[in-house]
Every structure is written in C-alpha cells, then in structure tokens.
C-alpha cells in the first residue's frame, strides 16, 4: 500500500499541500449481466484505490491539521440500474456506502469531510 502514500508525498512536494481529494474513476464494461466474467466483476468492483487514497490523505490531513475533504464520484448508476451495467452500478453503490462509512469515521477526527457526489449526470427530459 506504500504507493498510495507515495502519491500523497509526490503531490505535497509538487504543490505544497493537499486540501481536497477527488476519487473519480471507474471501469465501464457494457455487457449483459449473464456475460460478465468473474475477472470483469472483480476488476469493476475494486474499491482499493478510493479506500486507500482516502485513508492516506485523511492521515495526512490529521498530521498536518488540515481541514481537508474527500469527494467520491458516484453517478446516478449507484441507485438506478440499467441493462448492461450490472457491475458498474454495483460498484458505484458500494462506493456510496464506503463514502458514508468513511464520513462517519471521519467525524470524530474533526478535519475530514467526505461528501459523495451523486447525480453529476442528469438525463434531460424532452
């Protein structure tokens, strides 16, 4: 897990400080549920980076006494399923719950805010 701390160290050395982390990434295989392989499923549902980057930056915020925040991008797919995106929607729903749990863990620290960005994409009604 040291590579997550290396990202934090590099960012601080390059920019001076960190005040906000945005976890905004995902794998979007568009396949019918019955065609998703175990390998695809595990790749898409991997929350390793958002969790360990959030953990590393929270530790940095506490150490440096920075009132920083972490935003996890979780679009409407987190709560609205569609055909072909079973793994992606499941992944984003897991990210929403991870964000909630991290926010609860962050409250006693007094310095880490964990909002979840949802609904960043809204379909237009015509």
C-alpha positions, 0 to 999 in steps of 0.5 A: 500500500506504500504507493498510495502514500507515495502519491500523497508525498509526490503531490505535497512536494509538487504543490505544497499541500493537499486540501481536497481529494477527488476519487473519480474513476471507474471501469465501464464494461457494457455487457449483459449481466449473464456475460460478465466474467468473474475477472470483469466483476472483480476488476469493476468492483475494486474499491482499493484505490478510493479506500486507500487514497482516502485513508492516506490523505485523511492521515495526512490531513490529521498530521498536518491539521488540515481541514481537508475533504474527500469527494467520491464520484458516484453517478446516478448508476449507484441507485438506478440500474440499467441493462448492461451495467450490472457491475458498474452500478454495483460498484458505484453503490458500494462506493456510496456506502464506503463514502458514508462509512468513511464520513462517519469515521471521519467525524470524530477526527474533526478535519475530514469531510467526505461528501459523495457526489451523486447525480453529476449526470442528469438525463434531460427530459424532452 
